[in-house]
Structure formats: structure tokens, C-alpha cells
């Protein structure tokens, strides 16, 4: 058993680094790099964000029906859309154009004070946070449709792999500059020196001033600015991105081991014999990493991870909830142009 200088067991990241010949690890051994941010702010600093909502009545939300506020290319939106498709739930789409910063519009912030997508609304009741939304959907619609059914033992493993996927710092990998990697459109232009996040910080500072007399909006904007500043710092600090890549690769080594020794190797899925919420999480993650061009840095093309990814991508719910929404021109560029044109002639207001 590997042990840290503090006397405890090492995490998977540290075991991987030490086995690869490093004399120190990212978090358990070397105190100089222990302060590196290797996980998203939402995982490490929960005090910076509002707690997830579950079926909370909201006067600003649609009163009837099932509604999803989402963005086509948003990783977390992809997860929830696939969950809805897997469950066979009919839903109303409300696209929030993140490139136009619509997530900061006052009317949307009054529904989701985290200023993020996705947001689920069922008959006027709001649920936020991707894991929480998927659990809510699974509890409400899963039994009827016989979806996401696992044993108690499998459930613990599913939850573990759900958390592992959520703890990956995908935002930093998406927007951070990585040597030798050319990001796809529209991400590429937003990756330079943290400029995309800096523009958000400046916009939020203006909104804080504009709505300084509205305590609800001001608090939401202040918290979101703090989150973005922390995330931006993780992307521009020297050595940070390379450390995040190393930590991500270490987690994928653990994923490979689970696939080799777990249910997948016997015809099942990642954490259970049947398709589970863990597979929803990792399907979107692997699709994002491949789309970003990071697969060669993180896992071998002919590995069991690639076989698992292909099985995930071929699922009908993935095609409908993820792939069909990933057409940038049709789902992002054209709606953005239409919105700008209508706004310019006074036929469109902010959300």
C-alpha cells in the first residue's frame, strides 16, 4: 500500500505518479503543489455557490410541464438531455446561449442563482445541479420506465463513479491553453490567456453595480464572479494545466482498471450490469475529451476505454441527447445570429 508523508493512503492520482517514476505526487506528498486546483470550484469550494435546489417552487419558472434550460455544447446539459431521453420524458427546450452570456440575464438568474445550465423545471418547481437533477429524474421517472435500476451494492459503486466524473476539472481542460492541442470551434478562440473568463468577470462586475440595490441578483453575481475568478486562476497559473492533465490521466487509469475488472468486462457497464447514471456521466466526459483533441494525451486509442466510449456513444439516448445537439452551426451559430438580429431591430429582449 502506498503511503503519503502524512501517513495516510495515497489517492489514485498519487499512486499513478509514483508508479510512473515521479518522486512526489500532486496532493498527498508534495506540499509545494498541494495548493494546485485540480478539481472544479463547485467541488472544492461549496461555500462559494448556492446549495442545489430540488423541486423548489419558483414564481419565475414555467408553471406547467417539464422544461430544461440548457446550452447545446454544455457538458452538464449533455448529461441531463441524455438522462431525459433515456427515461423517455418529453420536455420543452429553452436554449441559453452561453456565448452571449444569457446565463447572467436577470430573469434566468431568478430561476437559477448559480448562473449556470442546466436547470430543470417541473410544473413550476426548480431543480439545479447536474447530479441532483439526474437523481431527481431517476427517482421520479425511473421506476415507471425501469431505468437506472441497480442493486444496493451496485448503487454505491455507481455513486462513486458519478462523483469521480463530476470532480474532473473539465472546464479548465476545455478553456485552458494546452501545448500542441488545437481546440475546436468555437472553443479555440476563447482559450487564449483566460480571456474568455476575464470578460465574464468584467461583465459581472458591471452587473453587480447595475443591480446593487437588488440583494438577490447582487449576491448571485458576486458569488458567480468569485467562482469564475478562481477558475480563471487555475487556467493561467504556471504549471496548473499540466497538473490538471496529469490528474485527469490518473483518474482515467483508475477508469481503465474498473472497466477491466468490473461489470463492463462481462458484458455490462461501468459500475453495474445495467446502464446507470455513472454511464451518463462518463459518456459525456469521454465525448468532450475526444472532441477537445485530448484523447492522445489521456488514453490509448485501442484501449478498453475507447471500447467503452464507443458503446456509450452508440446508445440511442446519447445520439439524441448529445450528438444531435452538438452541431455547432445549426444549434449555436444560427440561433446566436438570429438573436442578435432580432435584438438589433427591437424584436427580442434579454431573457
N, C-alpha and C positions, 0 to 999 in steps of 0.2 A: 504494500500500500504506500503510495506516495504521501509524503507529509510536508506541510509548509513549515517555515521558520517559527510560526506561532504554535506549531504542534498539532494543527488540525489536518484533516484530509484535504487534498488538493481538488480543485474543480476540474472538469473535463478540459477546459482551456489550458490549464497549467500542466496537466498530465501530457497533453499533446505536445506542448512546447518543450518540456523536459525530455520526452522520448525522441524529439527531433534534434536534440543536441544543444538546446539553449541552457544556459547556466542559471537563468532566472525566468520567472513567469510574469504574467501580466497583472495578477491581482493577489495571489496568495504568498508570493515570495519577495518580490522586489518592491520595497516601499516607495521607490522613486517613481514608479509607473502605476502605483495603486490608485492615484487620483485621476487617471485617464478615464474619460467617459466612454464605456464600452457598450452601454445599453441606452435605449431612448429615455428621455426625460420622464415620460409618463411612468416608466418602470422604476426609476431610481429616486424621483422627487415627487411623490404623490401629493405633497402639500402645495405644490405649485398649481395643481389643477383641481377643478371641482370633482367631487365623487360621481361615479356613474349613476345615471338615473335608470330606474326600472318601472315602466308603466306609470309615470308621474303625469297627472293631468296638467295640460298647458293650454291656456286660452288662445295662444297664438298659433297653435297647430291645427291642422285639418280635423274637423270634429268626427268625420265618418270615414271608414275604410282603412286600408293598410297602405302606408306611404313610406317611401325611402328617399331621403335626401342623400345624394351621393355624387361622386365625380367619376367619369368613366375609367380614368387611369389610376385612381386612388387604390392602393394596396388593400386597405381595410374595406373599402367599398366593394372590391372584387370578392373578398371573403363573404361578406353579407349577401351580395347578389347571388353567389353560388349557393349559399345556405337556403335562400328563398326558393331558388329553382329546384334544389334537391328535395325540399319539402312540398313542392308543388303549390306554393302560395302565390296567389295573384296579388300584384302590388302596383301602386301608382308611382311613377318615376318623377322625381324633382331633381334635376341636374344642377349642382352647384359648381359653377365654373371657377375652379381654384386659380387658374392663370389670371383671371380678372378679379381675384380676391373677394369673390362673392360670399365666402365663408365669414367675412367680417361685417357684412351688412347687418344693421340693427335688427331687422325683422328675423333674420336667421339666428343671430346671437340670442335673441329672446327665446328661441326654441332649444338651442344647444349652446350654452355659455362657454363650452370648451373651444368654440370657433373651429371645429373640425367636422369632417364627414367620416363615416355615415351617421345619420340619425334615423331611427325607426319611430314611426308614429302609428299607433293602432287605436282607432276611434278616439282621437284626441289625447291619448296618453303617450308620453315620450320615453324612449329608452335610448341611452347613449353608451359608448364604449363597445368596441367590436366584440370582444369576448362576451360581454354582458348581453349584447344584442343577440348573438348566436345562441347563447344559453336560453334566453327568453323565448326565442323562436322554437328551439328544440323542445323545450318544456311544454309550450303551448300547442304546437302542431305535430311534433314528432310521434307521439303515441298513436294518433289517428292515422298517420301515413306510414307508420312503422319505420321511421328514420332515426338514425343515430342511437340505436338500441345497443347497449353494451352491458356486460356483467359488472358487478361491483369491483372486481379485481381489474378488469379492463378499464373501467371508468377512471381509476387512479392513474393509470398509465396514459390514458387519453389526456387528462388534465395536465399531466406533466409535460407532454409534448405540445399541447396548446400554449402553455406558458413559455416553453423554450422558443417557439416560433415568435411569440409576441415580444420576447426580450431581445431579439436580434435588432441591431441598430440599422434598419433598412433605410430610414430617411437619410442618414449620413452617407450610406453607400450609394444612394440614389443621387444626391446633390453634391457630394464631396468630390474633389478632383483626385482621380486615381491614375497614376502614371501608366501610360501605354493603353489606356482604355478610352475609347471614343463613345460617349453616351449617345443614345438615340434621340431623335427629335420627339418631343420638344424639351427634353431634359438637358441636352448638351449645352445650350446657351446659358442655362441657369446654374451651371456648375462652377463658374469661374470666381474664385476667391470669396465664396459665400455671399455673392452679390444678391442672389435671389432672396435670401433670408434677411439681408440688410435692408432691402426695400420694404420687406414686411415690417421690420422694426420701425422704420421711419413712418410708414403708413399708420401703424398702431399708435405711435406717439402722437400723431395728428388726431386720431380718433379719440384718444384719451383726453386731449384738450377740448375737442368739439363736444364731447359728452361728459364733461367734468361734473355737470350738475345732475347726471343720471347715475345713481350709485350702482345699479345693476350692470349697465353697459360699461361704465368706467372700470369696475372690478374685473369684468370679463376680459377687457382689452389689456389691462395691466398684467393679469396672470398669463395671458397668451404671449405678451411681449417677453415676459421672463422666460417662458418655455423656448421661444424662438431664439433668444439671445444665448441660452445655454446650448441649444442645438447647434447654432452657428459657431460657437466657440469650439465645439467638438470637431467641426469640419475644417477649421482654419488653423488650429493649434498644431505646431510641428510634431510629426510622429503619430498624431491621433488617428488619421485614416488608416495608416498601415497597421496600427494596433487593432483597429476595429476589423480589418480584413483578417488578421491572424485569429482574432477571437471568433469570427464567423466561421472560418475554416475549421477551427477546433470543434465547434458545435456540429458542423457537417460530418466530421469524423465520428462523433457520437451518433449522428443520424444513420450513418452507414452501418455502424455496429448494430444498432437497433433493427435495421432492415435485414441484416444478415442473420440475426438470432431471434427475431420476433415473428409475429404472425405473417408478415409480408413474405417471408421465405417459404411459407407453407400455403401460399395462395391467398392470404388475407391482406390486411392493410397495415398501416404503420403501427398502431397501438392496439388493434382489435381485429377480430376475424371479419367484422363488417365495417363498411365505410363509416368514419366518425368525424367529429369536429376537429380532431387533430389533422386529418387529411385535408379538410377545408383550409386550415391554416397553412400547412406546408405546401399545398398545391400553388397557392398564390405567391408564397415566398420563393419557391423554386422558379416559377414563371417569371417573377420580377428579376431575380438574379441572372437568369439566362437572357432576358430582354436587355438588361443593362450591359451585357457582354462580360459578366464576371464569372461565368461558369469555368473557363480555363484556369482561373486563379483559385477556385474553391473546391472543385471536384473533377475527377476524371470522366471524360465523355462516355467511356464504356463501362462505368461503374454501376453498381446496383442502385445508386441514387438516380442516375439517368433512367434506368428501367422503371423505377418508382414514379419518376416525373412523367414519363410517357403514359403510364397507366392513369395517373391523375388527370393529365391534360385531355385524354381521350374520353373522359366521362362526360355525358351529355350535359349535366348541370354546369360543368366547368366551361364547356363550349358556349353555353347560353349566358352564363353569369360573368364570364371573364373574357374569353376570346372575342365574342361578338361585340363587346363593349370596348375593345382595345383598338378599334380602327380610328386612328388619330384624326384623319381628315374629316371623316363623317361625324364622329362623336365629340370632337373637341374643337377643331379649327372652324368648321362651318357654323356651329352654334355660337362660337365667340364672335365671329364676323357678323352674324345676324343680330346678336345682342347689341354690338357696338353701333351698327347702322340704325337699328330701331331707337336706340337711346339718343343718337345724334339728331334724329328728327322728332324727338319728343314722344315717341310711341312706346317707350319702355322705361320703367323706373327701376331703381335698385330693389332687390328682393326685400 
